[in-house]
Amino acid sequence: MRLKREESLLLVVDLQAGLLPVIEHADQAVSEAAWLGGLAASLEVPVWITEQYPEGLGGSETRLLEALPGHRLWQKLTFDACANPEFIAALEQSGRRQVVLCGSEAHICVMQTGLGLLAAGYEVYWLSEACVSRRAAEARLARERLVQAGAVAVSADMVAYEWLHRCDDDRFKQAHRRFLKGRSARPLVFD
C-alpha cells in the first residue's frame, strides 16, 4: 500500500482554535498539517477540513486556514465525519480512495472518522505527528486501535516523498525548493 497523489486526499479533523489550548502537542499538529497541506495543494491533492460544532469550539486554527487557502470545509455535529451523508457522498464522488488523516481529538473524532472510512472501504493513513488529544496516551491508544483495524501509521515526510515518488521531475524540484529544503530537524512527538 503505497500512497499515490492521484488517489489521495488529506483530511484535517477539528484542529479548532477553541480546543487547541488544552491539546498536548497542538502546535506541532497544526504545523505538520499545514506543511503537508501546502505540499498537497501544490501537488493537486485535495485538502478537506472538518470543524466540530464551531459555535462552541470556534473555527479552525487561523495558521492552518492561511496555509491551506484552497481547502474544502465541512462543519459537523457527529464525531465521525462519515456519518454525514453529504461528506461521504462527496468523498465517493471525488474518486480518491486513500485518505491521509490527522487532527484532534485523536481518540474521538479522528479515530471515529478513521473507523468510518475503513468501514466504507477507504485506505486510511494515520498522520502520527498530527493526531493529537488532550492526553497523549489517548492519542497513542487511538493510533493503536485504528492500526489494528487496518489503518497505516505514517509521518508527514513519508507521505510527502510517496506523493512525489521520484526526484528527477519538476514537481519534486518545485516541492524541494518550497517545502522540503530546510525542513526542520526538530524532534517530533509521535503519540
SVG drawing of the C-alpha trace seen along z (x, -y; Angstrom):
<svg xmlns="http://www.w3.org/2000/svg" viewBox="-27 -33 45 38">
<polyline fill="none" stroke="black" stroke-width="0.4" points="0.0,0.0 1.9,-3.0 0.4,-6.4 -0.2,-7.9 -1.1,-11.6 -3.7,-10.8 -5.6,-8.6 -5.0,-10.7 -6.9,-13.2 -5.7,-15.0 -8.4,-15.2 -7.7,-17.5 -10.2,-16.9 -11.2,-19.6 -7.9,-21.5 -10.0,-24.3 -8.9,-27.4 -11.2,-26.9 -10.0,-23.3 -6.2,-23.6 -5.1,-25.4 -5.9,-22.2 -4.4,-19.7 -0.9,-18.2 1.4,-18.9 -1.2,-21.1 1.3,-23.4 3.2,-20.5 0.0,-19.1 -1.1,-22.4 2.4,-23.0 2.7,-19.5 -0.9,-19.5 -0.3,-23.0 3.1,-21.9 1.7,-18.7 -1.5,-20.5 0.6,-23.1 2.5,-20.4 -0.7,-18.5 -2.3,-21.6 0.8,-22.1 0.5,-18.5 -3.2,-18.8 -4.1,-16.5 -7.4,-17.8 -7.4,-19.1 -10.5,-18.8 -11.0,-20.3 -13.8,-19.5 -15.0,-21.5 -16.9,-20.0 -19.6,-22.3 -17.8,-25.5 -20.3,-27.6 -18.9,-26.1 -15.3,-25.2 -14.5,-28.0 -13.4,-27.8 -10.2,-26.1 -6.9,-27.4 -6.0,-30.6 -2.5,-29.4 -4.0,-26.3 -6.5,-28.2 -3.9,-30.6 -1.6,-27.8 -4.5,-26.0 -6.4,-28.6 -7.9,-26.0 -9.3,-23.6 -12.9,-22.4 -14.6,-23.0 -17.1,-20.6 -19.0,-21.5 -20.3,-18.6 -22.1,-17.6 -21.3,-13.9 -17.9,-12.7 -17.5,-10.5 -17.4,-12.8 -18.5,-9.8 -21.9,-9.8 -22.7,-12.9 -24.3,-11.7 -23.1,-14.8 -19.5,-14.2 -19.4,-10.5 -21.2,-11.2 -18.6,-13.9 -15.8,-11.6 -17.1,-8.9 -17.6,-11.3 -14.0,-12.6 -12.7,-9.2 -10.0,-9.4 -9.5,-6.1 -6.6,-6.9 -7.2,-9.3 -4.4,-10.8 -6.0,-11.6 -5.0,-13.9 -6.4,-16.3 -7.9,-16.4 -9.1,-14.8 -7.3,-11.7 -9.3,-9.3 -12.7,-10.8 -13.3,-12.5 -10.1,-11.4 -10.4,-7.8 -14.2,-7.6 -13.8,-9.2 -11.0,-6.7 -13.2,-3.8 -15.9,-5.2 -13.6,-5.5 -12.3,-1.9 -15.8,-0.6 -16.6,-2.4 -13.7,-0.7 -11.1,-3.5 -7.4,-3.2 -6.6,-5.2 -3.2,-6.7 -2.9,-8.0 -0.6,-11.0 1.2,-10.2 2.7,-13.6 -0.5,-15.5 -3.1,-13.3 -3.4,-14.8 -5.6,-14.7 -5.7,-16.4 -3.7,-13.5 -1.0,-12.0 -1.8,-8.5 -5.2,-8.7 -3.7,-9.7 -1.4,-6.6 -4.2,-4.3 -6.4,-5.7 -3.5,-5.1 -3.1,-1.5 -6.8,-0.8 -7.0,-2.3 -3.9,-0.4 -5.3,2.8 -8.5,2.0 -6.5,1.7 -5.1,-1.9 -1.4,-2.6 0.6,-4.9 2.7,-7.4 4.7,-10.6 4.4,-13.7 7.8,-13.1 6.7,-9.6 3.6,-10.9 5.4,-13.7 8.0,-11.5 5.5,-8.9 3.4,-11.6 6.4,-12.9 7.6,-9.4 10.8,-10.5 13.4,-13.2 14.1,-13.9 10.9,-15.8 9.8,-19.3 7.2,-18.6 9.9,-17.3 12.2,-20.3 9.5,-22.7 8.4,-20.9 12.1,-20.7 12.5,-24.4 9.2,-25.3 8.6,-22.6 11.4,-20.1 14.6,-22.2 15.3,-23.4 12.6,-21.3 13.0,-21.5 15.1,-18.7 13.4,-19.4 12.4,-16.4 8.8,-15.4 6.5,-13.6 4.6,-10.7 1.7,-10.0"/>
</svg>
